[in-house]
């Protein structure tokens, strides 16, 4: 499965948010007034507590208002979603790097059904934008940082075409950073990753999943209790299996061979990567009783990888693990 970032011409409004706000969608504003002055002088036209904000069904109208000044990236995620945990830090990092030209609005899919439905988020993570009050479909699933950056550049191009060229600052950032002239989006430097983890991250960034797997295996060999490396290996193994696969072909093969373990595991990989966690678990567990001992071991190993990706404390994982234990014993 691949997620190809859209071209600016291909970005289009995909949903109608009129049910969430008591107003009709208006044409995107021209570059005049405060937005125009921000474009000319690159001065902030407003301030926010943070460039990354949590929004709900009840507070989303503020995002629509803000989108007349600056493009707002919308990240629809869930706590149990493994790909979300991979993507969200990338979105947050890049939004901060753009220094107020973008804002990130995070939407918890489990607690905000109206927004999830409005953005047609059938899988998560789903990433969209709002520009001048209008929604723009971006991509589904986790992408590498370089591709996300490309998408953000395209969002800014589209925003400029629609006169949305403002910038916002972070409240109190100048004082906290040491006064006038400081970077308003500056944040403390993150803790450095352990060497093998950094090697794996760098390999993922350049699309070398085999090297990333090897780096995580080395980290695990040195410290078998390194749960971050265990989870990282499971995630990058999933990415490696999905590399070059097409959704239509994988699902057609699975439909044609309902009793074939490899074909069903490939579909389960797709389900998990798209956020359909329970579907992935159920597909493997339903097939499990009919498998021979060697195939059962393969299916069990794949399920344990899925559990690491989703998070071992997630309710769906707890239920699936209980079901697997009953099938084993």
C-alpha atoms as one frame of an Amber mdcrd trajectory, in Angstrom:
protein
   0.000   0.000   0.000   1.278   3.451  -0.807   0.102   6.931   0.118   1.075
   9.399  -2.589   0.896  13.035  -1.478  -1.575  14.934  -3.655  -0.557  17.726
  -5.962  -1.892  21.207  -5.159  -4.306  20.901  -8.062  -5.599  17.626  -6.664
  -6.303  18.964  -3.193 -10.012  19.484  -2.867 -12.690  19.919  -0.249 -13.941
  16.477   0.703 -16.487  17.012   3.456 -19.258  19.378   4.470 -18.765  20.796
   7.940 -21.989  22.799   7.912 -23.509  20.403  10.464 -20.838  21.465  12.950
 -21.194  25.210  12.583 -24.237  27.400  12.225 -23.159  29.123   9.073 -22.847
  28.474   5.366 -19.463  27.940   3.788 -18.253  31.256   2.411 -15.749  31.746
  -0.413 -12.135  31.810   0.725 -11.115  35.347   1.692  -8.907  37.463  -0.485
  -5.448  38.445   0.758  -6.474  41.669   2.403  -6.495  43.199   5.859  -4.584
  41.348   8.538  -3.725  38.353   6.371  -2.299  40.549   3.662  -0.213  42.535
   6.108   1.178  39.312   7.522   2.164  38.188   4.039   3.903  41.485   3.335
   5.676  41.994   6.652   5.804  38.395   7.940   4.494  39.676  11.277   2.213
  37.508  13.416  -1.450  38.488  13.194  -2.456  36.715  16.384  -1.243  34.431
  19.147  -2.163  31.017  20.519  -1.139  29.134  23.663   0.469  26.532  21.372
   0.782  25.669  17.682  -0.582  22.217  18.550  -4.120  22.287  19.971  -6.661
  19.655  20.980 -10.114  20.284  19.527 -13.507  18.651  19.988 -16.870  18.508
  18.278 -17.888  21.481  20.428 -14.794  23.659  19.878 -14.076  23.054  16.201
 -15.753  26.288  15.128 -12.670  28.108  16.457 -10.573  26.118  13.975 -12.763
  27.322  11.130 -12.258  30.924  12.234  -8.495  30.441  12.608  -8.258  28.901
   9.142  -9.070  32.282   7.606  -5.688  33.467   8.896  -3.474  30.380   8.755
  -3.912  26.850   7.328  -4.905  24.354  10.015  -3.738  20.750   9.741  -6.245
  18.304  11.275  -4.907  15.062  12.774  -7.635  12.506  13.524  -6.069   9.900
  15.814  -6.813   7.467  18.653  -4.869   6.290  21.670  -4.970   2.647  20.544
  -3.742   3.408  17.003  -0.146   2.325  16.426   0.379   4.268  13.159  -0.971
   7.370  14.937   1.839   7.114  17.486   4.311   7.053  14.626   2.768   9.937
  12.692   1.690  12.414  15.382   5.229  13.339  16.553   6.188  14.018  12.928
   3.180  16.314  12.435   3.900  18.188  15.670   7.610  18.577  14.905   7.021
  19.934  11.409   4.248  22.337  12.446   6.583  23.852  15.040   9.350  24.126
  12.425   7.073  26.214  10.192   7.087  28.928  12.863   3.409  29.832  12.971
   2.564  29.450   9.275   0.625  26.268  10.163  -1.371  25.139  13.190  -2.082
  21.511  14.121  -5.534  20.601  15.461  -5.657  17.138  17.056  -8.982  15.272
  17.105  -9.447  12.131  19.224 -11.607   9.887  17.043 -12.971   7.961  20.030
 -14.470  11.011  21.743 -15.417  13.190  18.765 -17.712  11.177  16.474 -19.122
  14.206  14.666 -15.741  15.406  13.426 -14.640  11.870  12.607 -17.733  11.423
  10.452 -17.503  14.902   8.939 -13.964  14.229   7.699 -15.024  10.754   6.504
 -12.265   9.194   8.601 -12.939   5.547   7.821  -9.332   4.730   8.808  -6.953
   6.461  11.164  -4.765   8.337  11.264  -6.597  10.587   8.815  -4.938  13.918
   8.054  -6.778  16.844   6.495  -6.476  20.620   6.381  -8.871  23.522   6.750
  -8.098  26.569   4.593 -10.342  29.599   4.625 -13.072  27.600   6.371 -12.967
  24.829   3.776 -11.828  21.243   4.409  -9.105  19.712   2.261  -8.409  15.975
   2.144  -4.691  15.156   2.533  -3.786  11.535   3.331  -4.584   8.440   5.405
  -2.030   6.394   7.321   1.499   7.132   8.497   3.953   8.761   6.076   7.687
   9.411   6.461   8.688  12.908   7.538   9.953  13.905   4.080   6.594  13.114
   2.458   4.663  14.907   5.190   6.855  17.959   4.633   6.014  17.834   0.905
   2.305  17.729   1.731   2.661  20.730   4.064   4.417  22.680   1.314   1.505
  21.911  -1.010  -0.962  23.032   1.657   0.863  26.355   1.961   0.809  26.785
  -1.821  -2.925  26.142  -1.920  -3.475  28.506   1.015  -1.542  31.253  -0.754
  -3.688  30.776  -3.851  -6.731  31.373  -1.625  -5.301  34.389   0.201  -4.614
  32.614   3.496  -1.058  33.781   4.172  -1.018  34.783   7.842   1.168  33.651
  10.709   0.465  33.220  14.406   2.807  33.392  17.365   2.891  31.398  20.582
   1.771  33.321  23.677   4.719  34.182  25.909   7.242  32.532  23.592   9.375
  35.647  23.162   9.753  36.230  26.879  10.406  32.577  27.617  13.012  32.401
  24.872  14.907  35.432  26.087  13.198  38.497  24.693  12.699  40.220  21.372
  14.015  38.463  18.294  13.729  34.948  19.693  12.055  32.193  17.692   8.371
  32.242  18.716   8.058  28.507  18.018  11.187  27.461  19.900  10.795  24.444
  22.176  13.244  22.555  24.367  15.463  20.155  22.484  14.177  16.572  22.755
  16.252  13.969  24.519  18.578  12.203  22.057  17.597   8.686  21.045  19.796
   5.737  22.006  22.295   5.064  19.178  20.601   2.002  17.688  17.183   3.668
  17.898  18.584   6.699  16.073  20.064   4.396  13.427  16.654   2.790  12.978
  14.900   6.166  12.767  17.382   7.412  10.162  16.929   4.236   8.133  13.143
   4.607   8.211  13.487   8.194   7.017  15.379   7.040   3.910  13.004   4.101
   3.349  15.580   1.408   4.240  13.359  -0.798   6.365  15.796  -3.732   6.352
  18.468  -1.548   7.969  15.942  -0.272  10.494  14.958  -3.819  11.402  18.598
  -4.752  11.891  19.185  -1.732  14.128  16.234  -2.641  16.341  17.334  -6.281
  16.500  20.755  -5.149  17.655  19.173  -2.980  20.355  17.068  -5.936  21.535
  20.088  -8.255  21.556  21.913  -5.806  23.801  18.885  -5.277  26.069  16.023
  -7.794  25.722  13.921  -5.561  28.011  14.043  -2.629  25.560  10.308  -2.460
  24.903  10.655   0.583  22.649  12.938  -1.431  20.376  10.517  -4.377  20.429
   7.633  -2.104  19.420   9.803  -0.326  16.860  10.808  -3.625  15.256   7.160
  -4.659  15.015   6.223  -1.344  13.383   9.044  -1.300  10.849   8.412  -4.959
   9.995   4.848  -4.017   9.140   6.096  -1.158   6.946   8.491  -3.529   5.185
   5.732  -6.029   4.433   3.477  -3.278   3.070   6.184  -1.734   0.886   5.239
  -2.107  -2.778   1.921  -3.796  -2.027  -1.312  -2.462  -3.518  -4.518  -2.516
  -1.534  -6.649  -3.872  -4.372  -4.306  -6.772  -5.138  -3.877  -7.762  -1.500
  -7.603  -7.747  -0.782  -8.395  -9.613  -4.016  -5.868 -12.304  -3.122  -7.329
 -12.574   0.370 -10.873 -12.914  -0.957  -9.765 -15.603  -3.416  -7.979 -17.663
  -0.750  -9.868 -17.402   2.557  -7.997 -20.380   4.039  -4.503 -19.299   2.963
  -2.543 -17.968   5.930  -0.146 -15.758   3.955  -2.990 -14.145   2.022  -4.999
 -13.482   5.188  -1.992 -12.102   7.063  -1.376  -9.681   4.189  -4.958  -8.405
   4.459  -4.598  -8.182   8.247  -1.488  -6.021   7.716  -3.568  -3.658   5.598
  -6.354  -3.589   8.173  -3.949  -2.744  10.979  -2.112  -0.057   8.999  -5.431
   1.602   8.215  -6.558   1.626  11.841  -8.973  -1.323  11.548  -7.361  -3.013
  14.512 -10.177  -5.321  15.574 -10.691  -6.480  11.969  -7.013  -7.451  11.775
  -7.179  -9.366  15.043 -10.417 -11.123  14.123  -9.134 -12.182  10.694  -6.135
 -14.006  12.176  -7.941 -15.402  15.205 -10.837 -16.747  13.123  -8.417 -18.655
  10.891  -6.286 -19.843  13.821  -8.207 -23.052  14.814  -7.907 -24.511  11.300
  -4.110 -24.097  11.095  -1.456 -26.765  11.562   1.050 -26.302  14.427   3.708
 -24.580  12.278   1.175 -22.173  10.800  -0.263 -21.484  14.247   3.177 -20.408
  15.406   3.441 -17.998  12.451  -0.014 -16.546  13.177   0.749 -16.236  16.889
   4.003 -14.395  16.171   2.208 -11.978  13.841  -0.468 -11.293  16.449   2.175
 -10.554  19.080   3.706  -8.024  16.663   0.293  -6.427  16.203  -0.132  -6.201
  19.981   3.165  -4.292  20.259   2.175  -1.894  17.474  -1.237  -1.098  18.919
  -0.090  -1.013  22.540  -0.281  -3.898  24.976  -2.662  -2.032  27.293  -5.228
  -1.175  24.600  -8.670  -2.744  25.281  -8.722  -4.347  21.835  -5.346  -5.978
  22.534  -6.446  -7.248  25.942  -9.524  -8.861  24.372  -7.571 -10.364  21.479
  -4.869 -11.712  23.785  -7.530 -13.385  25.915  -9.062 -14.958  22.816  -5.650
 -16.159  21.617  -4.924 -17.750  25.006  -8.213 -19.666  24.867  -7.349 -20.953
  21.388  -3.873 -22.029  22.484  -4.959 -23.822  25.615
